[in-house]
Amino acid sequence: KKEAVDIYIPHPRYDSHQFNGVLNVSSEMIAEDIILEYLEQGISLEIYGFNSTVQYNLNNISTIKNYKITSPFLKDSFNHGLGFDFNQVSV
């Protein structure tokens, strides 16, 4: 199943990359606060990431589905994470 990406929130150290066809969020706020603002608007979210701290920090919010991106091109530490039971998406 191919998933569509609607919003991209860059890591603060890598905010110069932009993607076409999606909302590229540029903000002084941390990603967790940006995501919480969307949740306050009643939007359910799916977060895709490489075992990011954002995913861990928001893991217990029922209206968020977390997806861990795995790939044979990544180190095992990225693919296995810290033991959280996120849904898995391979690329």
PDB file with one MODEL, atoms N, CA, C and O in Angstrom:
MODEL        1
ATOM      1  N   LYS A   1       0.846  -1.180   0.000  1.00  0.00           N
ATOM      2  CA  LYS A   1       0.000   0.000   0.000  1.00  0.00           C
ATOM      3  C   LYS A   1       0.888   1.238   0.000  1.00  0.00           C
ATOM      4  O   LYS A   1       1.783   1.370   0.835  1.00  0.00           O
ATOM      5  N   LYS A   2       0.640   2.125  -0.921  1.00  0.00           N
ATOM      6  CA  LYS A   2       1.415   3.364  -1.015  1.00  0.00           C
ATOM      7  C   LYS A   2       0.712   4.441  -0.189  1.00  0.00           C
ATOM      8  O   LYS A   2      -0.490   4.666  -0.331  1.00  0.00           O
ATOM      9  N   GLU A   3       1.474   5.090   0.662  1.00  0.00           N
ATOM     10  CA  GLU A   3       0.939   6.141   1.521  1.00  0.00           C
ATOM     11  C   GLU A   3       1.259   7.512   0.936  1.00  0.00           C
ATOM     12  O   GLU A   3       2.322   7.712   0.348  1.00  0.00           O
ATOM     13  N   ALA A   4       0.347   8.442   1.098  1.00  0.00           N
ATOM     14  CA  ALA A   4       0.572   9.817   0.662  1.00  0.00           C
ATOM     15  C   ALA A   4       1.100  10.635   1.826  1.00  0.00           C
ATOM     16  O   ALA A   4       0.659  10.464   2.962  1.00  0.00           O
ATOM     17  N   VAL A   5       2.020  11.501   1.551  1.00  0.00           N
ATOM     18  CA  VAL A   5       2.552  12.419   2.564  1.00  0.00           C
ATOM     19  C   VAL A   5       1.934  13.779   2.312  1.00  0.00           C
ATOM     20  O   VAL A   5       2.042  14.330   1.217  1.00  0.00           O
ATOM     21  N   ASP A   6       1.281  14.318   3.339  1.00  0.00           N
ATOM     22  CA  ASP A   6       0.623  15.614   3.208  1.00  0.00           C
ATOM     23  C   ASP A   6       1.427  16.749   3.836  1.00  0.00           C
ATOM     24  O   ASP A   6       1.415  17.880   3.351  1.00  0.00           O
ATOM     25  N   ILE A   7       2.126  16.426   4.922  1.00  0.00           N
ATOM     26  CA  ILE A   7       2.849  17.445   5.684  1.00  0.00           C
ATOM     27  C   ILE A   7       4.253  16.933   5.975  1.00  0.00           C
ATOM     28  O   ILE A   7       4.437  15.773   6.345  1.00  0.00           O
ATOM     29  N   TYR A   8       5.232  17.798   5.807  1.00  0.00           N
ATOM     30  CA  TYR A   8       6.615  17.459   6.148  1.00  0.00           C
ATOM     31  C   TYR A   8       7.108  18.456   7.193  1.00  0.00           C
ATOM     32  O   TYR A   8       7.121  19.665   6.959  1.00  0.00           O
ATOM     33  N   ILE A   9       7.515  17.930   8.348  1.00  0.00           N
ATOM     34  CA  ILE A   9       8.088  18.761   9.414  1.00  0.00           C
ATOM     35  C   ILE A   9       9.564  18.385   9.487  1.00  0.00           C
ATOM     36  O   ILE A   9       9.898  17.293   9.948  1.00  0.00           O
ATOM     37  N   PRO A  10      10.439  19.260   9.047  1.00  0.00           N
ATOM     38  CA  PRO A  10      11.859  18.913   9.017  1.00  0.00           C
ATOM     39  C   PRO A  10      12.486  18.934  10.401  1.00  0.00           C
ATOM     40  O   PRO A  10      12.015  19.623  11.305  1.00  0.00           O
ATOM     41  N   HIS A  11      13.548  18.173  10.546  1.00  0.00           N
ATOM     42  CA  HIS A  11      14.371  18.256  11.742  1.00  0.00           C
ATOM     43  C   HIS A  11      15.013  19.633  11.743  1.00  0.00           C
ATOM     44  O   HIS A  11      15.415  20.114  10.684  1.00  0.00           O
ATOM     45  N   PRO A  12      15.125  20.289  12.909  1.00  0.00           N
ATOM     46  CA  PRO A  12      15.688  21.654  12.935  1.00  0.00           C
ATOM     47  C   PRO A  12      17.074  21.793  12.305  1.00  0.00           C
ATOM     48  O   PRO A  12      17.401  22.847  11.760  1.00  0.00           O
ATOM     49  N   ARG A  13      17.886  20.743  12.374  1.00  0.00           N
ATOM     50  CA  ARG A  13      19.227  20.838  11.772  1.00  0.00           C
ATOM     51  C   ARG A  13      19.201  20.676  10.259  1.00  0.00           C
ATOM     52  O   ARG A  13      20.176  21.009   9.586  1.00  0.00           O
ATOM     53  N   TYR A  14      18.099  20.170   9.716  1.00  0.00           N
ATOM     54  CA  TYR A  14      18.038  19.877   8.285  1.00  0.00           C
ATOM     55  C   TYR A  14      16.829  20.533   7.652  1.00  0.00           C
ATOM     56  O   TYR A  14      16.139  19.912   6.845  1.00  0.00           O
ATOM     57  N   ASP A  15      16.563  21.774   8.004  1.00  0.00           N
ATOM     58  CA  ASP A  15      15.338  22.419   7.543  1.00  0.00           C
ATOM     59  C   ASP A  15      15.437  23.038   6.151  1.00  0.00           C
ATOM     60  O   ASP A  15      14.481  23.663   5.690  1.00  0.00           O
ATOM     61  N   SER A  16      16.561  22.878   5.482  1.00  0.00           N
ATOM     62  CA  SER A  16      16.707  23.490   4.158  1.00  0.00           C
ATOM     63  C   SER A  16      16.094  22.638   3.043  1.00  0.00           C
ATOM     64  O   SER A  16      15.877  23.140   1.941  1.00  0.00           O
ATOM     65  N   HIS A  17      15.809  21.352   3.311  1.00  0.00           N
ATOM     66  CA  HIS A  17      15.235  20.482   2.283  1.00  0.00           C
ATOM     67  C   HIS A  17      13.730  20.719   2.177  1.00  0.00           C
ATOM     68  O   HIS A  17      13.031  20.809   3.186  1.00  0.00           O
ATOM     69  N   GLN A  18      13.250  20.816   0.957  1.00  0.00           N
ATOM     70  CA  GLN A  18      11.829  21.012   0.694  1.00  0.00           C
ATOM     71  C   GLN A  18      11.340  19.908  -0.240  1.00  0.00           C
ATOM     72  O   GLN A  18      12.075  19.458  -1.119  1.00  0.00           O
ATOM     73  N   PHE A  19      10.092  19.475  -0.042  1.00  0.00           N
ATOM     74  CA  PHE A  19       9.489  18.472  -0.907  1.00  0.00           C
ATOM     75  C   PHE A  19       8.365  19.105  -1.706  1.00  0.00           C
ATOM     76  O   PHE A  19       7.613  19.927  -1.183  1.00  0.00           O
ATOM     77  N   ASN A  20       8.248  18.732  -2.953  1.00  0.00           N
ATOM     78  CA  ASN A  20       7.170  19.215  -3.815  1.00  0.00           C
ATOM     79  C   ASN A  20       5.888  18.462  -3.511  1.00  0.00           C
ATOM     80  O   ASN A  20       5.922  17.273  -3.194  1.00  0.00           O
ATOM     81  N   GLY A  21       4.767  19.142  -3.607  1.00  0.00           N
ATOM     82  CA  GLY A  21       3.471  18.497  -3.476  1.00  0.00           C
ATOM     83  C   GLY A  21       3.016  18.241  -2.055  1.00  0.00           C
ATOM     84  O   GLY A  21       2.000  17.577  -1.851  1.00  0.00           O
ATOM     85  N   VAL A  22       3.742  18.752  -1.057  1.00  0.00           N
ATOM     86  CA  VAL A  22       3.343  18.609   0.335  1.00  0.00           C
ATOM     87  C   VAL A  22       3.508  19.947   1.041  1.00  0.00           C
ATOM     88  O   VAL A  22       4.221  20.830   0.563  1.00  0.00           O
ATOM     89  N   LEU A  23       2.842  20.090   2.188  1.00  0.00           N
ATOM     90  CA  LEU A  23       3.039  21.270   3.009  1.00  0.00           C
ATOM     91  C   LEU A  23       4.345  21.115   3.767  1.00  0.00           C
ATOM     92  O   LEU A  23       4.472  20.227   4.610  1.00  0.00           O
ATOM     93  N   ASN A  24       5.309  21.963   3.477  1.00  0.00           N
ATOM     94  CA  ASN A  24       6.596  21.967   4.168  1.00  0.00           C
ATOM     95  C   ASN A  24       6.489  22.969   5.314  1.00  0.00           C
ATOM     96  O   ASN A  24       6.445  24.177   5.083  1.00  0.00           O
ATOM     97  N   VAL A  25       6.449  22.473   6.542  1.00  0.00           N
ATOM     98  CA  VAL A  25       6.250  23.329   7.710  1.00  0.00           C
ATOM     99  C   VAL A  25       7.564  23.990   8.090  1.00  0.00           C
ATOM    100  O   VAL A  25       8.573  23.320   8.306  1.00  0.00           O
ATOM    101  N   SER A  26       7.538  25.294   8.166  1.00  0.00           N
ATOM    102  CA  SER A  26       8.688  26.064   8.620  1.00  0.00           C
ATOM    103  C   SER A  26       8.240  26.805   9.869  1.00  0.00           C
ATOM    104  O   SER A  26       7.396  27.698   9.798  1.00  0.00           O
ATOM    105  N   SER A  27       8.804  26.437  11.008  1.00  0.00           N
ATOM    106  CA  SER A  27       8.344  27.008  12.262  1.00  0.00           C
ATOM    107  C   SER A  27       9.476  27.028  13.273  1.00  0.00           C
ATOM    108  O   SER A  27      10.416  26.238  13.193  1.00  0.00           O
ATOM    109  N   GLU A  28       9.371  27.935  14.213  1.00  0.00           N
ATOM    110  CA  GLU A  28      10.309  27.978  15.332  1.00  0.00           C
ATOM    111  C   GLU A  28       9.916  26.964  16.405  1.00  0.00           C
ATOM    112  O   GLU A  28      10.707  26.670  17.301  1.00  0.00           O
ATOM    113  N   MET A  29       8.697  26.427  16.316  1.00  0.00           N
ATOM    114  CA  MET A  29       8.212  25.467  17.312  1.00  0.00           C
ATOM    115  C   MET A  29       8.832  24.093  17.064  1.00  0.00           C
ATOM    116  O   MET A  29       9.243  23.774  15.949  1.00  0.00           O
ATOM    117  N   ILE A  30       8.892  23.285  18.126  1.00  0.00           N
ATOM    118  CA  ILE A  30       9.351  21.914  17.972  1.00  0.00           C
ATOM    119  C   ILE A  30       8.236  21.104  17.325  1.00  0.00           C
ATOM    120  O   ILE A  30       7.065  21.475  17.395  1.00  0.00           O
ATOM    121  N   ALA A  31       8.610  19.997  16.698  1.00  0.00           N
ATOM    122  CA  ALA A  31       7.643  19.176  15.961  1.00  0.00           C
ATOM    123  C   ALA A  31       6.495  18.704  16.847  1.00  0.00           C
ATOM    124  O   ALA A  31       5.347  18.662  16.404  1.00  0.00           O
ATOM    125  N   GLU A  32       6.795  18.349  18.095  1.00  0.00           N
ATOM    126  CA  GLU A  32       5.752  17.891  19.005  1.00  0.00           C
ATOM    127  C   GLU A  32       4.657  18.945  19.159  1.00  0.00           C
ATOM    128  O   GLU A  32       3.472  18.611  19.143  1.00  0.00           O
ATOM    129  N   ASP A  33       5.041  20.213  19.307  1.00  0.00           N
ATOM    130  CA  ASP A  33       4.055  21.279  19.465  1.00  0.00           C
ATOM    131  C   ASP A  33       3.269  21.521  18.185  1.00  0.00           C
ATOM    132  O   ASP A  33       2.071  21.801  18.230  1.00  0.00           O
ATOM    133  N   ILE A  34       3.937  21.413  17.052  1.00  0.00           N
ATOM    134  CA  ILE A  34       3.243  21.556  15.764  1.00  0.00           C
ATOM    135  C   ILE A  34       2.194  20.456  15.625  1.00  0.00           C
ATOM    136  O   ILE A  34       1.054  20.719  15.241  1.00  0.00           O
ATOM    137  N   ILE A  35       2.581  19.245  15.935  1.00  0.00           N
ATOM    138  CA  ILE A  35       1.661  18.103  15.833  1.00  0.00           C
ATOM    139  C   ILE A  35       0.501  18.250  16.808  1.00  0.00           C
ATOM    140  O   ILE A  35      -0.641  17.962  16.451  1.00  0.00           O
ATOM    141  N   LEU A  36       0.771  18.692  18.033  1.00  0.00           N
ATOM    142  CA  LEU A  36      -0.298  18.900  19.013  1.00  0.00           C
ATOM    143  C   LEU A  36      -1.282  19.954  18.551  1.00  0.00           C
ATOM    144  O   LEU A  36      -2.471  19.850  18.853  1.00  0.00           O
ATOM    145  N   GLU A  37      -0.823  20.972  17.823  1.00  0.00           N
ATOM    146  CA  GLU A  37      -1.744  21.972  17.264  1.00  0.00           C
ATOM    147  C   GLU A  37      -2.693  21.337  16.246  1.00  0.00           C
ATOM    148  O   GLU A  37      -3.880  21.661  16.219  1.00  0.00           O
ATOM    149  N   TYR A  38      -2.176  20.434  15.410  1.00  0.00           N
ATOM    150  CA  TYR A  38      -3.050  19.724  14.466  1.00  0.00           C
ATOM    151  C   TYR A  38      -4.065  18.868  15.210  1.00  0.00           C
ATOM    152  O   TYR A  38      -5.232  18.809  14.822  1.00  0.00           O
ATOM    153  N   LEU A  39      -3.630  18.206  16.274  1.00  0.00           N
ATOM    154  CA  LEU A  39      -4.544  17.371  17.059  1.00  0.00           C
ATOM    155  C   LEU A  39      -5.645  18.210  17.704  1.00  0.00           C
ATOM    156  O   LEU A  39      -6.790  17.765  17.781  1.00  0.00           O
ATOM    157  N   GLU A  40      -5.321  19.408  18.166  1.00  0.00           N
ATOM    158  CA  GLU A  40      -6.314  20.302  18.763  1.00  0.00           C
ATOM    159  C   GLU A  40      -7.380  20.707  17.754  1.00  0.00           C
ATOM    160  O   GLU A  40      -8.488  21.077  18.142  1.00  0.00           O
ATOM    161  N   GLN A  41      -7.059  20.642  16.460  1.00  0.00           N
ATOM    162  CA  GLN A  41      -8.018  20.952  15.399  1.00  0.00           C
ATOM    163  C   GLN A  41      -8.867  19.728  15.046  1.00  0.00           C
ATOM    164  O   GLN A  41      -9.711  19.793  14.152  1.00  0.00           O
ATOM    165  N   GLY A  42      -8.642  18.613  15.751  1.00  0.00           N
ATOM    166  CA  GLY A  42      -9.427  17.405  15.517  1.00  0.00           C
ATOM    167  C   GLY A  42      -8.886  16.517  14.413  1.00  0.00           C
ATOM    168  O   GLY A  42      -9.594  15.634  13.928  1.00  0.00           O
ATOM    169  N   ILE A  43      -7.657  16.734  14.014  1.00  0.00           N
ATOM    170  CA  ILE A  43      -7.055  15.961  12.941  1.00  0.00           C
ATOM    171  C   ILE A  43      -6.318  14.760  13.524  1.00  0.00           C
ATOM    172  O   ILE A  43      -5.478  14.919  14.410  1.00  0.00           O
ATOM    173  N   SER A  44      -6.622  13.571  13.039  1.00  0.00           N
ATOM    174  CA  SER A  44      -5.864  12.376  13.410  1.00  0.00           C
ATOM    175  C   SER A  44      -4.653  12.292  12.495  1.00  0.00           C
ATOM    176  O   SER A  44      -4.743  12.603  11.308  1.00  0.00           O
ATOM    177  N   LEU A  45      -3.528  11.874  13.046  1.00  0.00           N
ATOM    178  CA  LEU A  45      -2.290  11.893  12.266  1.00  0.00           C
ATOM    179  C   LEU A  45      -1.603  10.539  12.234  1.00  0.00           C
ATOM    180  O   LEU A  45      -1.710   9.734  13.159  1.00  0.00           O
ATOM    181  N   GLU A  46      -0.902  10.322  11.146  1.00  0.00           N
ATOM    182  CA  GLU A  46       0.016   9.200  11.010  1.00  0.00           C
ATOM    183  C   GLU A  46       1.406   9.798  10.884  1.00  0.00           C
ATOM    184  O   GLU A  46       1.661  10.625  10.009  1.00  0.00           O
ATOM    185  N   ILE A  47       2.303   9.374  11.766  1.00  0.00           N
ATOM    186  CA  ILE A  47       3.668   9.889  11.753  1.00  0.00           C
ATOM    187  C   ILE A  47       4.592   8.804  11.226  1.00  0.00           C
ATOM    188  O   ILE A  47       4.604   7.683  11.734  1.00  0.00           O
ATOM    189  N   TYR A  48       5.363   9.145  10.205  1.00  0.00           N
ATOM    190  CA  TYR A  48       6.347   8.240   9.633  1.00  0.00           C
ATOM    191  C   TYR A  48       7.727   8.791   9.945  1.00  0.00           C
ATOM    192  O   TYR A  48       7.997   9.967   9.701  1.00  0.00           O
ATOM    193  N   GLY A  49       8.605   7.949  10.483  1.00  0.00           N
ATOM    194  CA  GLY A  49       9.933   8.430  10.814  1.00  0.00           C
ATOM    195  C   GLY A  49      10.904   7.300  11.059  1.00  0.00           C
ATOM    196  O   GLY A  49      10.535   6.126  11.086  1.00  0.00           O
ATOM    197  N   PHE A  50      12.145   7.679  11.236  1.00  0.00           N
ATOM    198  CA  PHE A  50      13.224   6.730  11.491  1.00  0.00           C
ATOM    199  C   PHE A  50      13.480   6.648  12.989  1.00  0.00           C
ATOM    200  O   PHE A  50      14.563   7.000  13.457  1.00  0.00           O
ATOM    201  N   ASN A  51      12.474   6.178  13.750  1.00  0.00           N
ATOM    202  CA  ASN A  51      12.590   6.068  15.204  1.00  0.00           C
ATOM    203  C   ASN A  51      12.957   7.399  15.836  1.00  0.00           C
ATOM    204  O   ASN A  51      13.888   7.476  16.638  1.00  0.00           O
ATOM    205  N   SER A  52      12.238   8.431  15.481  1.00  0.00           N
ATOM    206  CA  SER A  52      12.571   9.769  15.968  1.00  0.00           C
ATOM    207  C   SER A  52      12.097   9.976  17.402  1.00  0.00           C
ATOM    208  O   SER A  52      11.189   9.295  17.879  1.00  0.00           O
ATOM    209  N   THR A  53      12.725  10.922  18.069  1.00  0.00           N
ATOM    210  CA  THR A  53      12.300  11.261  19.427  1.00  0.00           C
ATOM    211  C   THR A  53      10.892  11.838  19.427  1.00  0.00           C
ATOM    212  O   THR A  53      10.171  11.693  20.414  1.00  0.00           O
ATOM    213  N   VAL A  54      10.494  12.479  18.355  1.00  0.00           N
ATOM    214  CA  VAL A  54       9.117  12.977  18.244  1.00  0.00           C
ATOM    215  C   VAL A  54       8.143  11.812  18.361  1.00  0.00           C
ATOM    216  O   VAL A  54       7.152  11.905  19.085  1.00  0.00           O
ATOM    217  N   GLN A  55       8.411  10.728  17.665  1.00  0.00           N
ATOM    218  CA  GLN A  55       7.548   9.559  17.731  1.00  0.00           C
ATOM    219  C   GLN A  55       7.485   9.002  19.152  1.00  0.00           C
ATOM    220  O   GLN A  55       6.408   8.647  19.632  1.00  0.00           O
ATOM    221  N   TYR A  56       8.615   8.926  19.815  1.00  0.00           N
ATOM    222  CA  TYR A  56       8.649   8.412  21.185  1.00  0.00           C
ATOM    223  C   TYR A  56       7.890   9.326  22.136  1.00  0.00           C
ATOM    224  O   TYR A  56       7.150   8.854  23.000  1.00  0.00           O
ATOM    225  N   ASN A  57       8.071  10.622  21.980  1.00  0.00           N
ATOM    226  CA  ASN A  57       7.413  11.576  22.875  1.00  0.00           C
ATOM    227  C   ASN A  57       5.900  11.572  22.723  1.00  0.00           C
ATOM    228  O   ASN A  57       5.183  11.862  23.681  1.00  0.00           O
ATOM    229  N   LEU A  58       5.403  11.247  21.531  1.00  0.00           N
ATOM    230  CA  LEU A  58       3.961  11.281  21.260  1.00  0.00           C
ATOM    231  C   LEU A  58       3.351   9.884  21.162  1.00  0.00           C
ATOM    232  O   LEU A  58       2.221   9.726  20.700  1.00  0.00           O
ATOM    233  N   ASN A  59       4.088   8.892  21.588  1.00  0.00           N
ATOM    234  CA  ASN A  59       3.685   7.500  21.400  1.00  0.00           C
ATOM    235  C   ASN A  59       2.378   7.115  22.095  1.00  0.00           C
ATOM    236  O   ASN A  59       1.677   6.224  21.613  1.00  0.00           O
ATOM    237  N   ASN A  60       2.038   7.745  23.188  1.00  0.00           N
ATOM    238  CA  ASN A  60       0.858   7.345  23.959  1.00  0.00           C
ATOM    239  C   ASN A  60      -0.401   8.126  23.612  1.00  0.00           C
ATOM    240  O   ASN A  60      -1.390   8.048  24.342  1.00  0.00           O
ATOM    241  N   ILE A  61      -0.388   8.864  22.536  1.00  0.00           N
ATOM    242  CA  ILE A  61      -1.575   9.629  22.124  1.00  0.00           C
ATOM    243  C   ILE A  61      -2.361   8.776  21.129  1.00  0.00           C
ATOM    244  O   ILE A  61      -1.856   8.413  20.066  1.00  0.00           O
ATOM    245  N   SER A  62      -3.610   8.462  21.493  1.00  0.00           N
ATOM    246  CA  SER A  62      -4.392   7.493  20.721  1.00  0.00           C
ATOM    247  C   SER A  62      -4.751   7.969  19.316  1.00  0.00           C
ATOM    248  O   SER A  62      -5.004   7.139  18.444  1.00  0.00           O
ATOM    249  N   THR A  63      -4.780   9.271  19.072  1.00  0.00           N
ATOM    250  CA  THR A  63      -5.151   9.769  17.742  1.00  0.00           C
ATOM    251  C   THR A  63      -3.954   9.857  16.807  1.00  0.00           C
ATOM    252  O   THR A  63      -4.070  10.367  15.693  1.00  0.00           O
ATOM    253  N   ILE A  64      -2.804   9.361  17.259  1.00  0.00           N
ATOM    254  CA  ILE A  64      -1.606   9.318  16.420  1.00  0.00           C
ATOM    255  C   ILE A  64      -1.233   7.874  16.162  1.00  0.00           C
ATOM    256  O   ILE A  64      -1.144   7.072  17.091  1.00  0.00           O
ATOM    257  N   LYS A  65      -1.014   7.544  14.901  1.00  0.00           N
ATOM    258  CA  LYS A  65      -0.464   6.238  14.531  1.00  0.00           C
ATOM    259  C   LYS A  65       0.991   6.453  14.141  1.00  0.00           C
ATOM    260  O   LYS A  65       1.297   7.263  13.267  1.00  0.00           O
ATOM    261  N   ASN A  66       1.870   5.729  14.788  1.00  0.00           N
ATOM    262  CA  ASN A  66       3.299   5.847  14.505  1.00  0.00           C
ATOM    263  C   ASN A  66       3.748   4.740  13.564  1.00  0.00           C
ATOM    264  O   ASN A  66       3.390   3.576  13.741  1.00  0.00           O
ATOM    265  N   TYR A  67       4.526   5.112  12.573  1.00  0.00           N
ATOM    266  CA  TYR A  67       5.098   4.154  11.632  1.00  0.00           C
ATOM    267  C   TYR A  67       6.604   4.327  11.602  1.00  0.00           C
ATOM    268  O   TYR A  67       7.117   5.421  11.367  1.00  0.00           O
ATOM    269  N   LYS A  68       7.288   3.248  11.840  1.00  0.00           N
ATOM    270  CA  LYS A  68       8.748   3.241  11.797  1.00  0.00           C
ATOM    271  C   LYS A  68       9.179   2.860  10.386  1.00  0.00           C
ATOM    272  O   LYS A  68       8.770   1.819   9.871  1.00  0.00           O
ATOM    273  N   ILE A  69       9.993   3.689   9.764  1.00  0.00           N
ATOM    274  CA  ILE A  69      10.510   3.400   8.433  1.00  0.00           C
ATOM    275  C   ILE A  69      11.762   2.551   8.582  1.00  0.00           C
ATOM    276  O   ILE A  69      12.690   2.920   9.303  1.00  0.00           O
ATOM    277  N   THR A  70      11.785   1.417   7.900  1.00  0.00           N
ATOM    278  CA  THR A  70      12.967   0.554   7.912  1.00  0.00           C
ATOM    279  C   THR A  70      13.465   0.362   6.491  1.00  0.00           C
ATOM    280  O   THR A  70      12.712   0.499   5.527  1.00  0.00           O
ATOM    281  N   SER A  71      14.730   0.045   6.378  1.00  0.00           N
ATOM    282  CA  SER A  71      15.332  -0.154   5.067  1.00  0.00           C
ATOM    283  C   SER A  71      16.615  -0.961   5.216  1.00  0.00           C
ATOM    284  O   SER A  71      17.327  -0.813   6.209  1.00  0.00           O
ATOM    285  N   PRO A  72      16.914  -1.806   4.246  1.00  0.00           N
ATOM    286  CA  PRO A  72      18.194  -2.510   4.296  1.00  0.00           C
ATOM    287  C   PRO A  72      19.383  -1.559   4.144  1.00  0.00           C
ATOM    288  O   PRO A  72      20.525  -1.950   4.387  1.00  0.00           O
ATOM    289  N   PHE A  73      19.121  -0.322   3.746  1.00  0.00           N
ATOM    290  CA  PHE A  73      20.190   0.665   3.580  1.00  0.00           C
ATOM    291  C   PHE A  73      20.520   1.392   4.890  1.00  0.00           C
ATOM    292  O   PHE A  73      21.479   2.162   4.947  1.00  0.00           O
ATOM    293  N   LEU A  74      19.731   1.150   5.933  1.00  0.00           N
ATOM    294  CA  LEU A  74      19.953   1.788   7.224  1.00  0.00           C
ATOM    295  C   LEU A  74      20.699   0.859   8.166  1.00  0.00           C
ATOM    296  O   LEU A  74      20.633  -0.362   8.025  1.00  0.00           O
ATOM    297  N   LYS A  75      21.403   1.433   9.119  1.00  0.00           N
ATOM    298  CA  LYS A  75      22.059   0.634  10.150  1.00  0.00           C
ATOM    299  C   LYS A  75      20.998  -0.087  10.970  1.00  0.00           C
ATOM    300  O   LYS A  75      19.870   0.391  11.088  1.00  0.00           O
ATOM    301  N   ASP A  76      21.352  -1.225  11.532  1.00  0.00           N
ATOM    302  CA  ASP A  76      20.413  -1.997  12.346  1.00  0.00           C
ATOM    303  C   ASP A  76      19.828  -1.169  13.485  1.00  0.00           C
ATOM    304  O   ASP A  76      18.662  -1.346  13.839  1.00  0.00           O
ATOM    305  N   SER A  77      20.617  -0.274  14.059  1.00  0.00           N
ATOM    306  CA  SER A  77      20.122   0.537  15.171  1.00  0.00           C
ATOM    307  C   SER A  77      18.938   1.407  14.753  1.00  0.00           C
ATOM    308  O   SER A  77      18.043   1.663  15.559  1.00  0.00           O
ATOM    309  N   PHE A  78      18.926   1.862  13.500  1.00  0.00           N
ATOM    310  CA  PHE A  78      17.784   2.628  13.013  1.00  0.00           C
ATOM    311  C   PHE A  78      16.585   1.728  12.774  1.00  0.00           C
ATOM    312  O   PHE A  78      15.452   2.108  13.069  1.00  0.00           O
ATOM    313  N   ASN A  79      16.825   0.547  12.248  1.00  0.00           N
ATOM    314  CA  ASN A  79      15.731  -0.356  11.933  1.00  0.00           C
ATOM    315  C   ASN A  79      15.071  -0.955  13.169  1.00  0.00           C
ATOM    316  O   ASN A  79      13.877  -1.252  13.147  1.00  0.00           O
ATOM    317  N   HIS A  80      15.827  -1.135  14.241  1.00  0.00           N
ATOM    318  CA  HIS A  80      15.267  -1.786  15.426  1.00  0.00           C
ATOM    319  C   HIS A  80      14.775  -0.807  16.471  1.00  0.00           C
ATOM    320  O   HIS A  80      13.933  -1.167  17.294  1.00  0.00           O
ATOM    321  N   GLY A  81      15.268   0.408  16.468  1.00  0.00           N
ATOM    322  CA  GLY A  81      14.789   1.417  17.400  1.00  0.00           C
ATOM    323  C   GLY A  81      15.073   1.072  18.841  1.00  0.00           C
ATOM    324  O   GLY A  81      16.016   0.347  19.157  1.00  0.00           O
ATOM    325  N   LEU A  82      14.236   1.610  19.707  1.00  0.00           N
ATOM    326  CA  LEU A  82      14.435   1.418  21.135  1.00  0.00           C
ATOM    327  C   LEU A  82      13.386   0.505  21.747  1.00  0.00           C
ATOM    328  O   LEU A  82      13.107   0.597  22.942  1.00  0.00           O
ATOM    329  N   GLY A  83      12.805  -0.367  20.950  1.00  0.00           N
ATOM    330  CA  GLY A  83      11.876  -1.355  21.474  1.00  0.00           C
ATOM    331  C   GLY A  83      10.416  -0.937  21.492  1.00  0.00           C
ATOM    332  O   GLY A  83       9.584  -1.662  22.039  1.00  0.00           O
ATOM    333  N   PHE A  84      10.079   0.202  20.915  1.00  0.00           N
ATOM    334  CA  PHE A  84       8.679   0.588  20.846  1.00  0.00           C
ATOM    335  C   PHE A  84       7.982  -0.212  19.762  1.00  0.00           C
ATOM    336  O   PHE A  84       8.587  -0.569  18.751  1.00  0.00           O
ATOM    337  N   ASP A  85       6.725  -0.484  19.978  1.00  0.00           N
ATOM    338  CA  ASP A  85       5.961  -1.318  19.058  1.00  0.00           C
ATOM    339  C   ASP A  85       5.247  -0.460  18.013  1.00  0.00           C
ATOM    340  O   ASP A  85       4.017  -0.432  17.965  1.00  0.00           O
ATOM    341  N   PHE A  86       6.013   0.234  17.184  1.00  0.00           N
ATOM    342  CA  PHE A  86       5.431   1.032  16.115  1.00  0.00           C
ATOM    343  C   PHE A  86       5.070   0.114  14.950  1.00  0.00           C
ATOM    344  O   PHE A  86       5.644  -0.963  14.792  1.00  0.00           O
ATOM    345  N   ASN A  87       4.119   0.553  14.147  1.00  0.00           N
ATOM    346  CA  ASN A  87       3.867  -0.126  12.887  1.00  0.00           C
ATOM    347  C   ASN A  87       5.126   0.021  12.040  1.00  0.00           C
ATOM    348  O   ASN A  87       5.890   0.970  12.217  1.00  0.00           O
ATOM    349  N   GLN A  88       5.340  -0.903  11.133  1.00  0.00           N
ATOM    350  CA  GLN A  88       6.573  -0.884  10.352  1.00  0.00           C
ATOM    351  C   GLN A  88       6.278  -0.708   8.873  1.00  0.00           C
ATOM    352  O   GLN A  88       5.371  -1.339   8.331  1.00  0.00           O
ATOM    353  N   VAL A  89       7.055   0.158   8.222  1.00  0.00           N
ATOM    354  CA  VAL A  89       6.964   0.396   6.788  1.00  0.00           C
ATOM    355  C   VAL A  89       8.360   0.231   6.223  1.00  0.00           C
ATOM    356  O   VAL A  89       9.286   0.924   6.646  1.00  0.00           O
ATOM    357  N   SER A  90       8.525  -0.674   5.274  1.00  0.00           N
ATOM    358  CA  SER A  90       9.838  -0.886   4.669  1.00  0.00           C
ATOM    359  C   SER A  90       9.936  -0.133   3.358  1.00  0.00           C
ATOM    360  O   SER A  90       8.986  -0.069   2.577  1.00  0.00           O
ATOM    361  N   VAL A  91      11.121   0.439   3.136  1.00  0.00           N
ATOM    362  CA  VAL A  91      11.376   1.130   1.864  1.00  0.00           C
ATOM    363  C   VAL A  91      12.603   0.547   1.214  1.00  0.00           C
ATOM    364  O   VAL A  91      12.995   0.985   0.133  1.00  0.00           O
TER     365      VAL A  91
ENDMDL
END
